[in-house]
C-alpha cells in the first residue's frame, strides 16, 4: 500500500465529513465498464481524440478542467488553432498515443432491478414465471 492510498483511506475512515472524491485509479483502461474496487460505483471508460479542423491530423489530447483539449495549442502539420473532439467507441493500439481517457460514473437508476422470464410459446398462453428473491 502506497502512502497516498494509506492517507486517502485514513481520511475517509477517520474524517468522513471531508469530501474525498474517488479517482478510480484501479479501473483498467481497456475495460469498457467495470466497478471501482475503492468506491463500488459503476465506471465507464470513454476515449477521446482531438483532430485539427483544418487538415484532420490527430493531435495528442489531454483533459484540462474537465474538457478535452489538444496538448499543443497549434497543429504541427498546418499551424491551425481550431480542433474537433472525436469520441472513440473502442480504443486500438494506434490511437492510444493520441487519446485521452475519461472515467465517468454510470447512473445505475436507469438499469432495471427486476428480472422477468417468459416461458416458451406453446399451445397454452405464455405465463410469467415466478421469481423468488
Residue, then its C-alpha position, 0 to 999 in steps of 0.5 A: x500500500x502506497x502512502x497516498x492510498x494509506x492517507x486517502x483511506x485514513x481520511x475517509x475512515x477517520x474524517x468522513x465529513x471531508x469530501x474525498x472524491x474517488x479517482x478510480x485509479x484501479x479501473x483498467x483502461x481497456x475495460x469498457x465498464x467495470x466497478x471501482x474496487x475503492x468506491x463500488x460505483x459503476x465506471x465507464x471508460x470513454x476515449x477521446x481524440x482531438x483532430x485539427x479542423x483544418x487538415x484532420x491530423x490527430x493531435x495528442x489530447x489531454x483533459x484540462x478542467x474537465x474538457x478535452x483539449x489538444x496538448x499543443x495549442x497549434x497543429x504541427x502539420x498546418x499551424x491551425x488553432x481550431x480542433x474537433x473532439x472525436x469520441x472513440x467507441x473502442x480504443x486500438x493500439x494506434x490511437x492510444x498515443x493520441x487519446x485521452x481517457x475519461x472515467x465517468x460514473x454510470x447512473x445505475x437508476x436507469x438499469x432495471x432491478x427486476x428480472x422477468x422470464x417468459x416461458x416458451x410459446x406453446x399451445x397454452x398462453x405464455x405465463x410469467x414465471x415466478x421469481x423468488x428473491 
